[in-house]
């Protein structure tokens, strides 16, 4: 039985951090005295990040710093009427970031993190018949230490001492003064009489070489077991049929209330497995795993359910190639980075579903969950919709290098791994994002794999721990460590964050094995800017340039995406556009703004990111035309064509022909001789048809028009508002 405790809390901020010393967990009689300067309790509307509840502008503004300058205390009073035989557990789903917990003045323990659930036994401290007083201290502090005291590079060199990506990322990603804090999700009591699960059952499987049959394994830890039975079933969610069923009687080797649980292991075989695939490679078949612990009379004492899927994911890495292999076949990744909101507690199923449907409809088959952990419903939706996930840890740029931090980080990250590894959509763990990014004396040819985070701490220990903890999927040790054999992906902000010296077309002629970050940040439409008066005022000098900034985002994204797709598996095996949506109203990396309205960059994605595409290779002259099919089935005989016109509409070149397009293929359709080159205006139309049905279309208006990098980008920003200002 569960008793929800998520409502009717009280809260105060301990502005001098003295409440623990004064004994608040045990008493409150000092709180209104003149001397201690303690705030009074006030009612809390709901459990959510506190900035969302108490700030009118939770996404920017220096007044937000006070949320983290001192800890917060929560109080919840509740009554029980229980017998002496029930076991009572206090369960939290999310507390951001540090917390200490007391019940009736008895200290229960502490927790660090924000994304993983945790619990405490209340058997010794609870009043089983009467009133109980629950007290929780919560804090998420600021960091102070900067590498070599290089304050002019503080954004990049601050040592982030917490395992959370939602703070100190103040390069117009998360505003300088935003550091989420608070209890969110739910708080509940789990009340259990007799035997029960000591933790959630752990289900795993191994597919055979044919990928048609699965060896099943179930590990269950049971507390207070005397005599019981386990019922284990697996249901095909597509048909509703129970495809596996097993019952096993259990006899405990322990007395009641023995602190050590009994471990039961069950095995089985499931034949004719329906494989989970991304939406463009097949069907995302999922199964429902149910485990019930039953008493002698057949009644259920406790049950557990999870949705999972059967699939095999591998990563092939050599000096020349980095690619995913899904269910034994090469997988070309069309990805976008996802960080939907600076405050995870602002999200809900409706917003996630809206975003994920837009992601799927935009042609993406993969998301990179960037330096945060989303709510559980997000991962369930990715399983359902057939969207793969590359999942970052919260290690981003600079963190302490000592062993104590490494041990803390590994413990917290493995909690995330345990929580999420059941999801078939999750393809890959990323241990560290851009480790050691922009170190003390960066050079253009610096190999990030040589930084302390990769070679000393926490990289080696962290990578080994994640590989051992979850051998079912590949692990990237350090994202953007291109030449590291345990990594292999690249980030490329040519013509964007790398500054105004270069141009996005400088990527012409280059190759990348697998790109996991590229993009350009553009403000939303002016009507949405007006919803943020301080940001709107700060951007006054560039309001007339909003259209050109948006156009630049379009041209850059289109050029990059097509560049990668025209080197499919030669060597490029995919890309991740950064970022799908603006995670704060005033941070502009997305192709959708914070309110869900598209920017001009979306048009580039719709033209260039679909599973079937036809693309023009060019820079100063037209080189070639390519057709790409990312589906796992052949298109067969298709009609392909192009038409090139000058600025008067006169056709200067055209052709149509029939070709056979194979599954998961790249096909060169035409070569050009260099006679069509820059200096004149040309419009190009490309298409793929089959039996009168248009399969793909692409167009280039004034093909050699390549706008210059937006002046003032990316160096200048307003740290008060947290936005890019695009001018010196």
N, C-alpha and C positions, 0 to 999 in steps of 0.2 A: 504494500500500500504506500502511496505517496501523498504527502500533505504539502501543498504549495504555500511557501512563505514569501512570495514575490511582491506582495502588496503591503501597504501601510507601514512603511519604514519612516524613521526620523533620521536627521543628519545634522552635523555641525562641522565647521572647519576649525581645526586646532591651530590657530594662527601662530602660536609660539611653540608648538609641539611639546606641550607639557602635560597633556591629559593622561598619558601613561604613567608619568611620574606621580601625578596627583591621585591616581587610582580610579580613573573613570570606569574601567571594567567591573569594579566592585561596588562603586557608590556614585551618587550624583549630588550629594548635599552641598558640595562646594561650588556648584556651577553658577549660582547667581550671587555669590559673594563678590565684594568689591575688588578684592586683591588679585585673584588669579587671572582676571581678564578672559574668562572662558565664554565662548558663544553659547547661546541657548539652542536647544533642539528645535528644528523646524521640520514640518512634514515634507516628505519626498514624494513627488507625483508618481514616479515609476522608477524602475531600475534601468538606468541608461547611463552612458557617459555624462558626467556632470556638466560639461560645457554645453551639451545639447539641452540640458534642463534649465540652466541658470544664466546663460549668456544670450543676449539678443543677436549677437554676431559671433557664432562659435568657430568660424573659419579664419578669422583674421583679427588682429588688434592686440596691442600690448597689454590690455587689461586681462587677457586670457592667462598671462603668466601667473596670476595669483592662484589659479587652480592647482598649480604644482609647487608653489612656494611653501606649503604646509600640508600636513596630512588631513584626511577627512575621517570622521567617525560615523558609523551607521549603528542604529539601534532598532531592533525588532522584538516586540513582546508577543508571546503566544501561549496558549493554554493547551494542556494535554490531559487525557484521561485514559491511561494505559496500564496494563498489568506488568508484572515484574519480568515476564518471560520474553517480551519483545526486544529485539535488537533495533536500535535507533541510530540512523546515520544522517548527518547534515551534509547536503550536497550543493555545491556551487557549480554552475556551468562556466561563468566568466567573471574574473575580477582583474581589473587593469590598474596597478601592475603588482605591487607588493601588498600583502595583507597579513594581519594577525587576527585571530579569532578567539573570543571568550564566550562561554555560556555560564550564566549564573556566577560570574566572577572566576570561573575556572578556565585557565588558558588551555586551548585545544591544540594550537599549532599555527603554522604560517604557510604561505605559499608565494611563489614567484612565477610570473607569467601573465598571460591574458587570454589565451585561446583554448586551453585545455581544461576540462572539468576536474574537480578534486573534491574530496570529502573528508569528514572527521567522524569518528565514533562518539556518540553522546551517552553511551550506557552509564558512565560513571558520573557525569555532570548534570544530567537532565532531571527535572522534576516531573515524574511520570503522571502525577495527579496534581495539577495546579499550574501556576504561572511561571514562565521561563523568560529570561532576559538575554537576548543574543546581541553581542557587541562585536563590531568588525572595524578595524583600523585599516585604511587604504591610502596608499600614496604612490605617486609616480614622479620622481624628482628630476630636476635638471642636472645635466652633467657640466663639469667645469674644466676638466683637463684637456688641453689642446697640444697636439704633438709639437715638441720643441718650442712651445709657446708661440707658434706662428699664427697670431691672431688675425693677420690679414687673409689667412686661408682657413678660418675657423669652420666655415660650412663643410669643408671636406676633411678637416683634420681633427675635429672634436672626437674624443674617445667615447663612443656610445656604450654605456655600461649596462644598459638594459637590452633584453632580447625582444625588441619590438621595432618594427620598421615605421611606426607611425609618429616618429618625432625626430628632430634634428636632421631633417632632410630638406633644408631650407634653401633649395636652389629653384624656387617657384614650384616645388612639388608639394611639400607640406610647409605651411607658413611658420616662420621662426618661433612664434609664441604658442603653437598648438602642440600639446602633449596630452593625449586622451587619458582620463583617469576616472575610475568609478567601478561599481558593481553593475554588471548588465547581464542579460540572459535571464536565468531563473535561480532561485534558491528554494530548496525543498527538503523535507524530511522523508527518508526512506525507512519505513517501519516494517520489520520482517520478524515473523514468528517461526522459529525452527530453522531448518536448513535454508540456505540461499546462496546465490553466486557471490563469491568474494570479489570478483571483477567480471566485466563482460566476457562471455565466451569468445575464444579466438578461433576463427575459421580460416583455413588455408587450403590450397589445392595445388596440384601439379599436372599440367597437361602432358599427354604422351606425344610422341613424335608426329603422329597423324593429326594432332590438335582436335581429335574427335572424342577422346575419353579423358576424364579427369580423376586422378586419385585425390580423395577428399580426406581432410584431417580436421578434427575438432578437439580443442583443448579447453577443458572447463575446470575452474577452481571453485570448490564448494566449501563453505564454512558450516560448521555445526552439523555435519553429515552423520546420521546414524544409519537409516535405511531409506532409500529413495530410488527413483528411476529417471533416466534421461530420455526424452523423446526428441528426436532430431529429424527435421524434414526440410526438403528443398522444393520450392514451387517455381515452375516456369511462369514468369509474369506475363509472357506473351499469350500463352494458352490457358493459364490458370490451373494446369495439371500438376499434381504432386509427382515429381519425377524421382524422388529419393526419400526413403523413410527408414529410420532405424530406432529401435528401443533398446535400452540397456539398463539392467538392474545394477544398483550401486550399494555397497555396504561400507560404511565409514570405518576407519581404523582409529577414530579419535572419540573422545568423550564430548558431550555437548559443551559448547563455549570454549573449546580448545582454540587458541589463537591461530594455529597453523591450519590452512585449508587442505582438504583432500583434492588431489589432482586426478581428473579422469580424462583419458584420451580415447577417442573413437575414430575409426577409419572406415572408408567406403569407396566405392567406385561409381561414377556417373558416366554413362555411355551416351553417345549421340548428342554431345554438348552443342548448344547454339552459341557461337562466339559473339562477344561484344566487339563492335567496330565503331569507329567514328561514322557520322551520318553520311559522309561521302564515300566511304569504303564498304558499306554494308548496312547492317541494322544493329543498333545498340541493345542487343538482347540482355535482359537482366533477370536475376533469380532472387527469390526471397528465402533466406535461411532462417529457420525458426528452431529455437532450443527451449524446451520446457523441463523444469525440475518438478517431479510429481511425487506426492506422498503415496503411502501404501494403498489408500483408497482411490487413487487416481486423480485426486484433486491437484491442481497446479499451485505449487508454492511460490514459484517465480518463473518468469519467461523472458526471453530475449529474442529480438528479431533484427535482421539487417538485410539490406538489398545489396547484392554484389553482382559481378559478371565474370565470365571466363574469357580470358584473352592472354596472349603472350606478347610482352613488350620487351624489346632488346634495343641496344644502341651499338652501332658499328663505328668504331673510332680508330683511325689511322692518321698518320701525318697528312694524308691527302683527303680524308673523308670523315665527316661526322654525320650520321643519319640514324633515324629511328627505323626499326623493323617491327611492324605490327602483324601478329599472327602469321609470321613467316614471310611477309612481303614488305618490300621497301615502302616507306611511308613518307610522302612529301608534306611538310608542315607549312600550312598557311595560318600563321598565328597572329594574335594580338595580345598585348599586355593588359592585365586587368587589375585595377585597384579602385573599386567603385566609390569609396567614400573614406575620408580621413578618419571617420568614426565608424567602426564596424557595426556598432549598435544602432546606427541610423538605417541600416539595411533591413529588408524584409523579403519574404518570398516573392511578392509582387514586383519589387524593383529588380531583384535578381532575374526573374523570368523575363521581364521586359528586356533587360540587357542581353541575356543569353539568346533570346529569339532574334534580336537585332544582330548579334554577333554571327549567329548561324546564317541568317538571311544575307549577311554581307560576304559570305563565302568562306569565312574562317572555319577551320576544323580543329583548332588548338588555341588554348589560352595559356599565357604565362601569368600565374598568380604572383604578383610582384611584392616582395618583402612584407607580407602580412598573411594572416589566416582569416578566411571568411567564415560565416556562420554555416552550420551543418547543412542547411537546406540548399546552399549553393552547390555543394558537391553532389547531392542527390539529383539536382536538376541537370548537372553536367552528365551524370550517368544516364539519365533519361533521354537527353537530347543528343547524345553521341558527340560530345565535345571533349577532346583530350586536354590534359592539364600538365604543364611543367610547373613545379611548385618550388618557389624560393623559400629559403629560411629567412629569418629577419636579420641575418648578417649582411650589413650594407656599408661599404667603404671602410671606416676605421672603427676598431674595437680594441679593448685591451688585449695584450699578447700573452699575459701570464696564464699559468696553468689553472689557477682558481677560476678565472673567467671561462676558460675552455670547458672545465667540468660543469660549471653552471649552464653554459650555453648548450652543451651536449644533452644534459638532463632535460632541459626545457624543450629542445628541438625533438628529442625522441618521444616526448609526450605527444607532439604534433604528429609524428610518424605513426605512432600507435593508433591515434584517433582516426587518421585518414586513410591508412593503407588498405582498407577494405574496398575502396572505390575503384572500379575498373577504369574510370576516366583518368585517374592519376597515372601518368606515364613515367614521371621522372622527378627526382628530388634534386634541388640545387642547394648545395651546402652554403655557398657564399656568393653574394653579388658584388662584382667589381672589387674584390678584396684588395686592400691597400690602395684604393683609388686615389690618384693624384697625391702621391707621397711627397716627402719633403722637397725633393729636387727632381720633378718629373722630366723625362726626356721623350721625344717622339718614338724612339725605338725601344722603350722600356718594355721588358717582358714581365707581365704581371705575375706570371707563375713563380718569379723569383722573390716576391715580397714575403715578409715575415709571416703574414697570415697563412700563406700557402705552404711555406717550408717549415715554419717553427710552430706556431700555435694561432688559432685552434685547428687549422686545416687538416693536417695529417690525422690527428686523433678524431676529429669530427667526421671526416670522410670514412674512416675505418668503421666507426660506430654505426653510421647510417647504413653502410653496405651490409654489415653484420645483422643489423636490426631488421632490415627489409631486403632480403636477397631476391625478391620477386620483380624488382624493377631497377633500371639503371640510375646511377647517381653522378651528377656533375659536381666536381670538387669546387671549382671556382668559375663562375660565369664571366666571360671576357678574358679567360686565360687560354688563348687560341691554341697555343702549342703544347699545352699540358696534356699528357696522354689520358688523364682522368677527367678532362674538361672538353675543350675543343670547339666552343662556340665563340662568336665574335659579336661586338657591338660597333655600330658605324653611324656616326653623326656628321659625316661629311656634308658641308653646306648648311649645317644646323648648329648644334651645340658646340661643334668644333670651331666655330667662329666665322667671321666674315671674310677671311682670307681665301677660303676655298669656295667651290661651287658644287652643287649636288652631282653635276655631270662628271665630276672628277672620278667617280666610281667606274666610269667607262673603261673597259679593258681589265678591271680587277676581278678577283674571285674571292669568295668566302665559302667555307665548308658548310656552316650553319650560322645564320645571323639570328640573334635573339633580342636585339634592340636597334631600332632606327626610327626616325620620325622628326616632326617639327611641331612646335606649339603655336597655335593661332587663337586669338580671342574669339569669343562668341559674337553673335549678332548684337547690334547696338541696343536693341530693346532689352536684351538680357543683361547687358552691362549696366543699364540704367537701374536695374534692381539692386545694384551694389553702389550706392552713391560715392563712397570714398574711392572705390576702384575706378568708377566712371570719371570722377574728377581727376584722378591721377593720370588717366590715359587720354585726357583732352588733346594733348599735342598730336596724337596719332589716330584720332577717330576717323579722319578722312582717309586713312590708309588701311582701314580694316579689311576692305575688299581685296586689296593687293596682298596683304599678309595671308589672308585665306587662300588666295590663288597660289601663293608660293607653297603653302602646305599641299595643295592639290598636285602641283607639278613635281614637287620633291617625292611625294609618296608614290605617284604613278611611275616615275623614273626608277626608283629603288625597287618596287615590287616587280616590275617587268624585267629589270636587270637580273634579279635573282631567278625568276622563273625561266628565263632564256638560258640559264646555265644549270638546269635541273639535272641533279646527280652528276654534273660535270663542272665543279664538284658539289654545287650547292644542293642541300637537302631540305631547305626550308628557311623561313624567316619569321620574325615576330615584330609587327609594327607597334610602336610605343606612342600612344596609349589609346585604349578604346574610348574612354569617356573621361571628362574632367572630374577628378576625384574631390575637388573643392570648387566652389563657384568661380574663384579667381585664379585657378591654375589651369593652363590652357593646352595641355599636351594632347587632349582627346580629339577624335574625329566626331564625337558627339559632345555637346557642352553638358554642364552639370544638370541642366533641366531636361535633357534628353532631346534637344534639337540638333540636327546634323550641321556640321560645318562643310566647307567645300572639299576638305580632304576625304569625306565619305564618297564623293563621286569618283575619286581615283580608285578607291577600293572596289566599288561596284564595277568599274571598267576592267580592272586588272587582277582581281583576287578570286574570281570564280573558278570552279574546278576545270572548266573548259575555257581556254583563252587563246587569243591570237594577238601577237605582239610584233612591234617594229623595233629593230635594233638600229640605233642611230646616235650620233653626236653632232659632228660637223657635216656629215653626209649620211645618206641612207645605206645601211649595210645589208640587212636581211630581214625576212619575215619568218616567224616561228609559230607553230601550233603546239599547244600543251593540253594534254588530257591527264588529269590527276585521278580520275575514276578508276576503279579496279576492274573495269570491263572495257573492251574495245568499242570504239564508235563505229568501226567499219568504214565503208566507202562514204566520203563526204565531199562536198563541193566547197572549195576555198577560193577566195577572191580578194583582190585589192583594186583600189582606184585612187590615183594621185592627180589632184587638180591644182592649178595655179590660182593666184588671187582673183583672176577674172572668171574662174569656173571652168577653164579649158582643161580637158583631160590631157595630161602629159605622159601618163603610163597607166596601164591596167592589165589585168589578166584574171582568168578563172580556170580552174582545173579540178579534176577529181583525184583524191588521194585516199589511202587507207590509213586511218588513225588508230593505232594500237592502244591497249590499256596502259595506264600509268606511263605516258610517253612524252617525249619532246621530239618534234619533227621540224626540220628546216624546210620551208616551203619555197622561198625564192632568195637568191642573192642579187644584189645590185652592183653596178659597175662604178659607182662613185660620181656619176654625172649629175645626180640630184643632190645638191649640197646647199649649205647655208649661203645667204646672200639674196635669196628670193623667198617669197611666201608660198608654201605648199600646204595643202590639206590632204590628209591621208585617211581613207576608210578601208577597214579590213573586216572580213566576215567568214564564218563557217556555217554551211547549211547542209541539211540532209533531208531529202525528199520534201523539199519546200519548207522545212522547219528550220528556223534560225537557232543555231546552237550557241554561237558566240559572235560578238561584234565589238569592234574597237575603232576609235577615231582620234585623230591628232589635228587640231586646228592650228595653223601656222606652226608646223612641226618643229622648226628650228628656233622658235621663240622660247628662250630659257631665262626666266627672270632672275635677277641678281638677288643675293642674300639680303634679307630685310635689314636696313640700317639699324644699328644699336643692339641688335640681337646677337648673342645671348647675354652679354656681360651685364647690362644695366637692369636693375630691378628695384622695386620698393619693398623693403623688408617689413615696413609697417603693415602693408596690405598683402604682401606675399605674392605679388604679381610681376610679370615681366613688363617693362615699360617701352621697349623697342626704340629707344632714342637715348642719346648721350646726355 
